């Protein structure tokens, strides 16, 4: 996704990195995204977590209520993408273990 890299997207990501609390994230994302977009992103992350734990597509559709097409897209990114899901999941798990 090299064409995604630009000053505008860098600025977007920097604003996200500058957020300090969950509440700030809620406020920002509610302003910048639709509720559906936030739900979709959270479902994709949940799907990636469950795939990384070895759950089947059927179990994931039951738990997360996403289509098998969405699971397939997330699986492709998880296995052949740039490593963003894996890095995020690893950091999430590390943060949860430190609590």
MIZA-244690 format. One record per atom (N, C-alpha, C): atom name; x, y, z; residue in one letter. Coordinates in pm, 1 decimal. Each point is the difference from the previous one (the first is absolute). Layout:
BEGIN
+----+----------+----------+----------+----+
| at |        u |        v |        w | aa |
+----+----------+----------+----------+----+
| CA |        X |        Y |        Z |  A |
...
+----+----------+----------+----------+----+
# end
This chain:
BEGIN
+----+----------+----------+----------+----+
| at |        u |        v |        w | aa |
+----+----------+----------+----------+----+
|  N |     81.2 |   -119.5 |      0.0 |  X |
| CA |    -81.2 |    119.5 |      0.0 |  X |
|  C |     85.7 |    126.0 |      0.0 |  X |
|  N |    102.9 |      1.0 |    -73.8 |  X |
| CA |     89.6 |    114.8 |     -4.1 |  X |
|  C |    -72.3 |    127.7 |    -38.4 |  X |
|  N |   -102.1 |     -6.0 |    -86.3 |  X |
| CA |    -70.4 |    120.8 |    -40.3 |  X |
|  C |    -78.3 |     61.9 |    115.3 |  X |
|  N |    -17.9 |    -74.5 |    107.2 |  X |
| CA |    -68.1 |     51.6 |    118.1 |  X |
|  C |     88.8 |     97.7 |     75.9 |  X |
|  N |    130.1 |    -17.9 |    -10.5 |  X |
| CA |     94.5 |     84.4 |     73.0 |  X |
|  C |      0.8 |    141.0 |    -57.1 |  X |
|  N |    -42.9 |     94.7 |     83.3 |  X |
| CA |      2.0 |    141.0 |    -40.1 |  X |
|  C |     -9.3 |     85.4 |    126.1 |  X |
|  N |     21.1 |    128.5 |    -16.4 |  X |
| CA |      0.4 |     91.7 |    113.7 |  X |
|  C |   -133.6 |      1.0 |     74.3 |  X |
|  N |   -108.0 |     -6.7 |    -74.0 |  X |
| CA |   -133.1 |      3.7 |     61.3 |  X |
|  C |    -24.9 |   -122.4 |     87.7 |  X |
|  N |     37.6 |   -117.3 |    -49.1 |  X |
| CA |    -18.1 |   -123.0 |     78.3 |  X |
|  C |     96.7 |     -1.2 |    118.5 |  X |
|  N |    121.8 |     47.2 |    -21.9 |  X |
| CA |     94.0 |     12.1 |    111.8 |  X |
|  C |    -60.5 |     85.1 |    111.6 |  X |
|  N |    -63.0 |    111.5 |    -37.8 |  X |
| CA |    -61.9 |     89.7 |     97.9 |  X |
|  C |   -114.4 |    -70.9 |     73.7 |  X |
|  N |    -80.7 |    -75.1 |    -73.8 |  X |
| CA |   -108.0 |    -76.8 |     62.6 |  X |
|  C |     56.0 |    -96.0 |    104.4 |  X |
|  N |    101.6 |    -76.8 |    -39.4 |  X |
| CA |     58.3 |    -96.9 |     92.6 |  X |
|  C |     65.1 |     68.8 |    118.9 |  X |
|  N |     62.8 |    116.1 |    -23.3 |  X |
| CA |     61.6 |     72.0 |    111.4 |  X |
|  C |   -105.1 |     45.3 |     99.8 |  X |
|  N |   -117.3 |     43.1 |    -49.2 |  X |
| CA |   -105.2 |     41.2 |     93.2 |  X |
|  C |    -46.1 |   -118.4 |     84.5 |  X |
|  N |     -1.9 |   -119.2 |    -59.9 |  X |
| CA |    -38.5 |   -119.9 |     75.8 |  X |
|  C |    106.1 |    -32.5 |    104.5 |  X |
|  N |    125.6 |      6.6 |    -39.2 |  X |
| CA |    108.2 |    -27.2 |     94.7 |  X |
|  C |      2.2 |     99.6 |    116.0 |  X |
|  N |    -49.5 |    120.1 |    -23.1 |  X |
| CA |     -0.5 |    103.1 |    105.2 |  X |
|  C |   -111.8 |    -18.5 |    102.3 |  X |
|  N |    -98.0 |    -82.4 |    -30.2 |  X |
| CA |   -108.4 |    -24.9 |     95.5 |  X |
|  C |     54.8 |    -76.2 |    120.1 |  X |
|  N |    -47.1 |     35.2 |    118.4 |  X |
| CA |     58.5 |    -57.0 |    121.4 |  X |
|  C |    -93.1 |    -90.0 |     79.5 |  X |
|  N |   -130.3 |      9.6 |    -21.2 |  X |
| CA |    -92.8 |    -81.6 |     78.9 |  X |
|  C |   -102.7 |    -64.6 |    -92.3 |  X |
|  N |    -63.7 |   -102.3 |     51.8 |  X |
| CA |   -108.3 |    -65.3 |    -73.4 |  X |
|  C |   -110.9 |    102.3 |    -28.1 |  X |
|  N |    -30.3 |     83.2 |     98.0 |  X |
| CA |   -105.4 |    100.5 |    -18.3 |  X |
|  C |     35.0 |     97.6 |   -111.4 |  X |
|  N |    126.9 |     42.5 |     -8.9 |  X |
| CA |     42.0 |     85.5 |   -111.3 |  X |
|  C |    -18.2 |    -72.2 |   -133.4 |  X |
|  N |     28.4 |   -129.0 |     -2.2 |  X |
| CA |    -19.2 |    -79.4 |   -122.0 |  X |
|  C |   -146.7 |     -5.1 |    -38.8 |  X |
|  N |    -86.5 |    -24.3 |     97.9 |  X |
| CA |   -144.0 |     -0.3 |    -29.0 |  X |
|  C |    -41.9 |    133.6 |    -60.5 |  X |
|  N |     40.5 |    109.5 |     63.6 |  X |
| CA |    -38.9 |    132.3 |    -47.7 |  X |
|  C |     49.4 |     24.3 |   -142.5 |  X |
|  N |    125.7 |    -30.3 |    -25.4 |  X |
| CA |     59.4 |     25.1 |   -130.5 |  X |
|  C |    -62.6 |    -87.7 |   -108.2 |  X |
|  N |     -8.2 |   -129.3 |     27.3 |  X |
| CA |    -52.2 |    -90.9 |   -101.8 |  X |
|  C |   -148.9 |     20.4 |    -25.4 |  X |
|  N |    -74.9 |     39.9 |    101.8 |  X |
| CA |   -141.1 |     31.5 |    -22.7 |  X |
|  C |    -15.3 |    121.6 |    -90.4 |  X |
|  N |     95.7 |     90.9 |      3.7 |  X |
| CA |     -3.2 |    117.2 |    -87.6 |  X |
|  C |     49.3 |    -32.8 |   -141.0 |  X |
|  N |    100.8 |    -82.6 |    -11.1 |  X |
| CA |     64.9 |    -21.4 |   -129.5 |  X |
|  C |    -57.6 |   -118.7 |    -78.2 |  X |
|  N |    -67.1 |    -91.0 |     67.1 |  X |
| CA |    -55.4 |   -119.4 |    -64.8 |  X |
|  C |   -149.7 |    -10.2 |     28.8 |  X |
|  N |    -66.7 |    -80.3 |    -80.9 |  X |
| CA |   -137.8 |    -35.0 |     33.4 |  X |
|  C |      2.8 |   -111.3 |    104.0 |  X |
|  N |   -109.9 |    -19.2 |     68.5 |  X |
| CA |    -10.2 |   -108.7 |     97.0 |  X |
|  C |     26.7 |   -133.4 |    -69.9 |  X |
|  N |    -54.1 |    -16.1 |   -119.5 |  X |
| CA |     19.0 |   -124.5 |    -76.8 |  X |
|  C |    147.3 |    -23.2 |    -31.9 |  X |
|  N |     72.6 |    105.1 |    -36.4 |  X |
| CA |    143.0 |    -14.9 |    -30.0 |  X |
|  C |     78.2 |    -44.4 |    123.4 |  X |
|  N |    -33.5 |     57.0 |    114.4 |  X |
| CA |     66.6 |    -40.4 |    124.4 |  X |
|  C |    -33.2 |   -145.0 |     32.5 |  X |
|  N |   -127.2 |    -37.3 |    -13.2 |  X |
| CA |    -40.4 |   -138.7 |     25.6 |  X |
|  C |     72.0 |    -95.1 |    -95.3 |  X |
|  N |      8.4 |     35.9 |   -128.3 |  X |
| CA |     67.6 |    -85.4 |    -98.2 |  X |
|  C |    147.1 |    -19.3 |     34.7 |  X |
|  N |     67.3 |    107.9 |     37.0 |  X |
| CA |    142.0 |    -12.1 |     36.6 |  X |
|  C |     18.1 |    -87.4 |    123.2 |  X |
|  N |    -86.3 |     18.1 |     99.1 |  X |
| CA |     12.7 |    -80.6 |    122.0 |  X |
|  C |    -29.0 |   -147.3 |    -29.5 |  X |
|  N |    -95.4 |    -26.5 |    -88.8 |  X |
| CA |    -29.4 |   -138.6 |    -37.8 |  X |
|  C |    116.9 |    -62.2 |    -75.8 |  X |
|  N |     66.0 |     77.8 |    -84.6 |  X |
| CA |    116.6 |    -52.9 |    -72.2 |  X |
|  C |    112.0 |    -34.1 |     97.7 |  X |
|  N |     22.2 |     85.4 |     98.7 |  X |
| CA |    102.5 |    -29.0 |    100.1 |  X |
|  C |    -37.7 |   -124.2 |     80.1 |  X |
|  N |   -125.4 |     -9.3 |     43.6 |  X |
| CA |    -45.1 |   -119.7 |     72.0 |  X |
|  C |     21.5 |   -124.3 |    -84.4 |  X |
|  N |    -30.9 |     10.9 |   -129.1 |  X |
| CA |     18.3 |   -112.7 |    -92.2 |  X |
|  C |    146.6 |    -38.1 |     -8.5 |  X |
|  N |     88.0 |     97.6 |    -11.8 |  X |
| CA |    143.7 |    -28.2 |     -7.2 |  X |
|  C |     49.1 |    -68.1 |    127.6 |  X |
|  N |    -47.7 |     45.7 |    112.9 |  X |
| CA |     39.1 |    -61.7 |    127.8 |  X |
|  C |    -44.7 |   -145.9 |      3.6 |  X |
|  N |   -124.5 |    -25.0 |    -36.9 |  X |
| CA |    -51.9 |   -137.3 |      3.5 |  X |
|  C |     70.6 |    -89.4 |   -102.6 |  X |
|  N |     30.2 |     53.1 |   -117.2 |  X |
| CA |     76.7 |    -77.5 |    -98.7 |  X |
|  C |    138.4 |    -34.0 |     54.2 |  X |
|  N |     63.1 |     96.5 |     65.1 |  X |
| CA |    133.6 |    -24.7 |     54.9 |  X |
|  C |     -2.8 |   -103.2 |    112.6 |  X |
|  N |   -117.1 |    -16.8 |     61.1 |  X |
| CA |    -16.6 |   -101.0 |    104.4 |  X |
|  C |    -40.6 |   -135.5 |    -58.0 |  X |
|  N |    -18.4 |     -5.1 |   -131.7 |  X |
| CA |    -27.9 |   -126.7 |    -66.4 |  X |
|  C |   -146.7 |    -36.9 |    -12.3 |  X |
|  N |    -90.4 |     93.5 |     25.8 |  X |
| CA |   -142.6 |    -32.0 |    -11.6 |  X |
|  C |    -40.0 |    -18.5 |   -146.0 |  X |
|  N |    -98.2 |    -83.1 |    -21.8 |  X |
| CA |    -50.7 |    -25.2 |   -134.8 |  X |
|  C |    -87.3 |    116.0 |    -46.2 |  X |
|  N |    -19.8 |      8.1 |   -131.4 |  X |
| CA |    -87.3 |    103.1 |    -55.8 |  X |
|  C |   -139.1 |     -9.2 |     62.5 |  X |
|  N |    -50.5 |   -121.2 |     17.4 |  X |
| CA |   -134.7 |    -18.1 |     55.5 |  X |
|  C |     -8.4 |     56.9 |    140.7 |  X |
|  N |     97.9 |    -30.1 |     83.0 |  X |
| CA |     -0.7 |     51.4 |    137.8 |  X |
|  C |     10.3 |    152.4 |      1.2 |  X |
|  N |     80.0 |     54.0 |    -92.1 |  X |
| CA |     15.8 |    145.4 |     -5.9 |  X |
|  C |   -130.5 |     66.7 |    -41.7 |  X |
|  N |    -68.8 |    -55.8 |   -100.1 |  X |
| CA |   -127.3 |     59.6 |    -41.7 |  X |
|  C |   -101.1 |     -3.8 |    113.5 |  X |
|  N |      5.0 |   -103.5 |     82.2 |  X |
| CA |    -90.2 |     -8.5 |    114.6 |  X |
|  C |     34.4 |    105.0 |    106.0 |  X |
|  N |    129.4 |     19.3 |     25.5 |  X |
| CA |     43.0 |     91.5 |    105.6 |  X |
|  C |     -4.8 |    146.7 |    -41.4 |  X |
|  N |     36.0 |     28.6 |   -124.2 |  X |
| CA |     17.4 |    139.0 |    -42.2 |  X |
|  C |   -108.8 |     46.6 |    -96.3 |  X |
|  N |    -73.8 |    -90.4 |    -56.4 |  X |
| CA |   -107.4 |     32.5 |    -94.8 |  X |
|  C |     52.4 |     73.9 |   -122.7 |  X |
|  N |    106.5 |    -54.2 |    -58.7 |  X |
| CA |     53.3 |     52.4 |   -126.3 |  X |
|  C |    -14.6 |   -107.7 |   -106.4 |  X |
|  N |      4.2 |     42.5 |   -125.0 |  X |
| CA |    -12.5 |    -94.6 |   -110.0 |  X |
|  C |    130.6 |    -77.6 |    -18.5 |  X |
|  N |    -11.0 |   -113.1 |    -66.8 |  X |
| CA |    121.2 |    -77.1 |    -30.0 |  X |
|  C |     89.5 |     77.2 |    -96.5 |  X |
|  N |    -58.5 |     86.5 |    -83.1 |  X |
| CA |     80.4 |     84.2 |    -89.9 |  X |
|  C |     88.4 |     95.0 |     81.1 |  X |
|  N |    -56.9 |     59.1 |    105.4 |  X |
| CA |     78.2 |     88.1 |     86.6 |  X |
|  C |    108.9 |    -77.7 |     71.0 |  X |
|  N |    -33.6 |   -117.9 |     48.3 |  X |
| CA |    100.7 |    -82.9 |     66.9 |  X |
|  C |    112.4 |    -32.9 |    -98.0 |  X |
|  N |    -35.6 |    -32.0 |   -123.1 |  X |
| CA |    100.7 |    -30.6 |   -101.5 |  X |
|  C |     92.2 |    117.8 |    -26.7 |  X |
|  N |    -56.1 |    120.0 |     -8.9 |  X |
| CA |     82.1 |    120.0 |    -22.9 |  X |
|  C |     92.9 |     25.2 |    118.1 |  X |
|  N |    -52.3 |    -14.7 |    120.7 |  X |
| CA |     82.7 |     20.2 |    119.0 |  X |
|  C |    108.4 |   -106.8 |      5.9 |  X |
|  N |    -34.7 |   -123.2 |    -31.4 |  X |
| CA |     97.3 |   -109.3 |      0.2 |  X |
|  C |    112.2 |     27.0 |    -99.3 |  X |
|  N |    -35.5 |     48.7 |   -117.6 |  X |
| CA |    101.1 |     31.3 |   -101.3 |  X |
|  C |     95.7 |    107.0 |     51.9 |  X |
|  N |    -53.9 |    104.3 |     61.1 |  X |
| CA |     84.9 |    104.9 |     56.8 |  X |
|  C |     84.4 |    -52.5 |    115.6 |  X |
|  N |    -59.6 |    -81.3 |     82.2 |  X |
| CA |     70.4 |    -56.1 |    115.4 |  X |
|  C |    117.3 |    -86.1 |    -44.3 |  X |
|  N |    -20.9 |    -76.6 |   -106.3 |  X |
| CA |    103.5 |    -93.5 |    -45.0 |  X |
|  C |     95.0 |     54.5 |   -105.7 |  X |
|  N |    -47.5 |     93.0 |    -81.2 |  X |
| CA |     82.0 |     47.1 |   -111.6 |  X |
|  C |     11.7 |    151.8 |     -6.5 |  X |
|  N |    -54.0 |     68.8 |     95.8 |  X |
| CA |      1.1 |    145.9 |     -0.9 |  X |
|  C |    131.3 |     56.4 |     52.0 |  X |
|  N |     -5.0 |    123.9 |     40.6 |  X |
| CA |    120.0 |     71.1 |     43.9 |  X |
|  C |     37.7 |    -26.8 |    145.4 |  X |
|  N |    -78.8 |    -80.5 |     69.6 |  X |
| CA |     31.3 |    -34.4 |    138.7 |  X |
|  C |    -67.5 |     89.3 |    102.8 |  X |
|  N |    -86.4 |     89.3 |    -47.6 |  X |
| CA |    -66.5 |     92.3 |     91.9 |  X |
|  C |    -88.8 |    -66.9 |    102.2 |  X |
|  N |    -80.6 |    -96.7 |    -45.7 |  X |
| CA |    -86.3 |    -71.6 |     94.9 |  X |
|  C |     83.8 |    -71.1 |    105.4 |  X |
|  N |    101.7 |    -74.1 |    -44.7 |  X |
| CA |     82.1 |    -77.7 |     94.9 |  X |
|  C |     66.0 |     91.5 |    102.9 |  X |
|  N |     56.4 |    111.8 |    -46.0 |  X |
| CA |     65.2 |     93.7 |     92.2 |  X |
|  C |   -100.6 |     56.7 |    100.1 |  X |
|  N |   -117.8 |     38.4 |    -49.4 |  X |
| CA |   -102.1 |     56.6 |     87.9 |  X |
|  C |    -48.7 |   -103.2 |    101.8 |  X |
|  N |    -21.4 |   -122.7 |    -45.0 |  X |
| CA |    -46.6 |   -106.5 |     90.3 |  X |
|  C |    106.2 |    -30.2 |    104.1 |  X |
|  N |    125.3 |     -8.0 |    -42.0 |  X |
| CA |    109.0 |    -26.1 |     95.1 |  X |
|  C |      7.6 |    109.2 |    106.4 |  X |
|  N |    -11.8 |    125.9 |    -42.3 |  X |
| CA |      4.4 |    111.3 |     96.0 |  X |
|  C |   -120.8 |     -1.8 |     92.1 |  X |
|  N |   -115.9 |    -33.8 |    -54.2 |  X |
| CA |   -121.3 |     -8.9 |     81.1 |  X |
|  C |     16.6 |   -106.4 |    107.0 |  X |
|  N |     46.7 |   -117.8 |    -40.9 |  X |
| CA |     17.6 |   -110.9 |     95.9 |  X |
|  C |    106.7 |     33.6 |    104.3 |  X |
|  N |    107.7 |     66.0 |    -44.0 |  X |
| CA |    105.0 |     39.3 |     93.9 |  X |
|  C |    -55.0 |     97.7 |    102.5 |  X |
|  N |    -79.4 |     96.5 |    -46.7 |  X |
| CA |    -60.5 |     97.5 |     91.4 |  X |
|  C |    -96.6 |    -65.0 |     97.7 |  X |
|  N |    -76.1 |    -98.3 |    -46.7 |  X |
| CA |    -94.6 |    -70.9 |     87.1 |  X |
|  C |     74.6 |    -83.8 |    103.6 |  X |
|  N |    113.0 |    -58.5 |    -40.1 |  X |
| CA |     79.5 |    -82.6 |     92.5 |  X |
|  C |     65.4 |     83.7 |    108.5 |  X |
|  N |     28.9 |    125.1 |    -31.3 |  X |
| CA |     65.3 |     89.2 |     96.2 |  X |
|  C |    -96.2 |     56.8 |    102.3 |  X |
|  N |   -130.5 |    -13.5 |    -22.9 |  X |
| CA |   -100.7 |     53.4 |     93.4 |  X |
|  C |     -9.2 |    -83.4 |    125.1 |  X |
+----+----------+----------+----------+----+
# end
